[in-house]
Amino acid sequence: EFCGKQLACGHDCKGVQGESECLPCLKAECIQQAIDLYDKFMAQPALERQGSNPPRHSISMKKGAPKQPCVLMNAAESELGGICFTSELGEEPCVRFVCGHVFHANCVLMMLKYKWTTMRISFGYLDCPSCKQEMMIDYRVPVLTD
């Protein structure tokens, strides 16, 4: 089920019910607004930016890592899910990986459940399907952790 919470922008969260942190908005106009805000922040001279953090709207950060902003990738609700390629992200609850990619929570669950799909045993199923970085989620998602 969807999270059910309303985001600051007024749109519904497209994350999973019971998650510890809501996804940023997946509406195209909100994503563009976040990118524009970040670009404006980065255009400031370095001395003016010193001591302040970039806008948080669509930024993901690893726990304990230096604050490196990462705008969500392939995350508009009208994009097809990057694992199933059959339904749009906005149609099913989604999760965000630390790398910034967003996928349907159920697709991630199925990928973890069925692991490798051939006779050859590999651990590629533990990597993000888009960028091949280690699959990590830095917030609690009940569907994946319970």
C-alpha positions as CSV (number, residue, x, y, z in Angstrom):
1,E,0.0,0.0,0.0
2,F,1.0,3.6,-0.6
3,C,2.4,5.7,2.3
4,G,-0.8,7.8,2.5
5,K,1.0,10.9,3.8
6,Q,0.8,14.3,2.0
7,L,4.1,15.9,1.1
8,A,4.9,19.6,1.7
9,C,4.1,20.3,-1.9
10,G,0.6,19.0,-1.5
11,H,1.0,15.8,-3.5
12,D,0.6,12.3,-2.1
13,C,3.7,10.3,-1.1
14,K,4.3,7.5,-3.5
15,G,6.4,5.5,-1.0
16,V,5.5,2.4,1.1
17,Q,3.0,2.5,4.0
18,G,4.9,2.6,7.3
19,E,8.3,3.7,5.9
20,S,10.4,5.8,8.2
21,E,11.0,8.6,5.7
22,C,8.8,9.7,2.8
23,L,10.1,9.7,-0.8
24,P,10.5,13.2,-2.3
25,C,7.7,14.1,-4.7
26,L,7.6,12.2,-8.0
27,K,5.6,14.8,-9.9
28,A,7.6,16.2,-12.8
29,E,7.0,19.8,-11.8
30,C,8.3,19.2,-8.3
31,I,11.3,17.4,-9.5
32,Q,12.1,20.2,-11.9
33,Q,11.6,22.8,-9.1
34,A,14.1,20.8,-6.9
35,I,16.6,20.7,-9.7
36,D,16.2,24.5,-10.3
37,L,16.6,25.2,-6.6
38,Y,19.7,23.0,-6.4
39,D,21.2,24.7,-9.5
40,K,20.6,28.1,-8.0
41,F,22.3,27.1,-4.8
42,M,25.3,25.7,-6.7
43,A,25.6,28.9,-8.8
44,Q,26.3,30.9,-5.7
45,P,30.0,31.6,-5.0
46,A,31.6,29.0,-2.8
47,L,32.1,31.4,0.0
48,E,28.4,32.2,0.2
49,R,27.5,28.5,0.2
50,Q,30.0,27.7,3.0
51,G,28.3,26.4,6.1
52,S,24.9,26.0,4.5
53,N,23.4,22.8,3.1
54,P,22.0,22.3,-0.4
55,P,18.2,22.2,-0.7
56,R,16.9,18.9,0.7
57,H,13.8,18.3,-1.4
58,S,15.2,15.5,-3.7
59,I,18.5,14.8,-2.2
60,S,19.6,11.5,-0.9
61,M,22.6,11.0,1.5
62,K,24.4,8.0,2.8
63,K,24.5,7.7,6.6
64,G,27.9,9.0,7.9
65,A,29.0,10.2,4.5
66,P,29.8,13.8,3.7
67,K,26.7,15.6,2.4
68,Q,26.8,15.0,-1.3
69,P,23.6,15.9,-3.0
70,C,22.1,13.5,-5.5
71,V,19.0,14.4,-7.4
72,L,16.6,11.5,-7.8
73,M,17.2,9.6,-11.1
74,N,14.5,8.0,-13.3
75,A,12.0,9.1,-10.6
76,A,9.1,10.9,-12.3
77,E,5.9,9.1,-11.6
78,S,5.2,8.8,-15.3
79,E,8.4,6.8,-15.9
80,L,8.2,3.0,-16.2
81,G,9.5,1.0,-13.4
82,G,13.2,0.2,-14.0
83,I,12.8,-3.5,-13.1
84,C,9.4,-4.6,-14.5
85,F,9.1,-2.0,-17.3
86,T,5.3,-2.7,-17.2
87,S,3.8,0.0,-15.0
88,E,4.6,3.6,-14.2
89,L,6.3,4.5,-10.9
90,G,3.3,6.4,-9.7
91,E,1.1,3.3,-10.0
92,E,2.7,1.3,-7.2
93,P,4.5,2.1,-3.9
94,C,8.2,2.8,-4.5
95,V,11.5,2.9,-2.7
96,R,14.6,5.0,-3.2
97,F,18.1,3.6,-3.2
98,V,21.0,5.6,-1.8
99,C,22.3,6.0,-5.4
100,G,19.2,8.0,-6.1
101,H,17.3,5.5,-8.3
102,V,13.6,4.7,-7.5
103,F,11.9,1.4,-8.1
104,H,8.6,-0.3,-7.3
105,A,8.9,-1.8,-3.8
106,N,7.3,-5.1,-4.9
107,C,9.8,-5.4,-7.9
108,V,12.7,-5.0,-5.5
109,L,11.2,-7.6,-3.1
110,M,10.7,-10.1,-6.0
111,M,14.3,-9.4,-7.2
112,L,15.6,-10.2,-3.7
113,K,13.3,-13.2,-3.2
114,Y,14.1,-14.9,-6.5
115,K,17.8,-13.9,-6.6
116,W,19.6,-15.2,-9.7
117,T,17.5,-16.3,-12.7
118,T,19.9,-18.7,-14.4
119,M,21.9,-21.8,-13.4
120,R,24.9,-19.6,-12.8
121,I,25.0,-18.3,-9.3
122,S,25.8,-14.6,-9.1
123,F,25.2,-11.8,-6.7
124,G,24.3,-9.1,-9.2
125,Y,20.7,-9.1,-7.9
126,L,22.1,-7.2,-4.9
127,D,23.1,-4.3,-7.0
128,C,21.0,-1.4,-8.3
129,P,19.6,-2.5,-11.7
130,S,20.4,1.0,-13.2
131,C,23.9,1.9,-12.0
132,K,25.1,-1.4,-10.5
133,Q,26.1,0.2,-7.2
134,E,25.4,-1.9,-4.1
135,M,21.7,-1.8,-3.4
136,M,21.2,0.2,-0.2
137,I,18.2,1.9,1.4
138,D,19.0,4.4,4.1
139,Y,15.6,4.4,5.7
140,R,13.2,1.7,7.1
141,V,10.8,0.1,4.6
142,P,8.5,-2.5,6.3
143,V,7.9,-4.5,3.1
144,L,11.6,-5.1,2.7
145,T,12.7,-5.4,6.3
146,D,9.9,-7.3,8.1
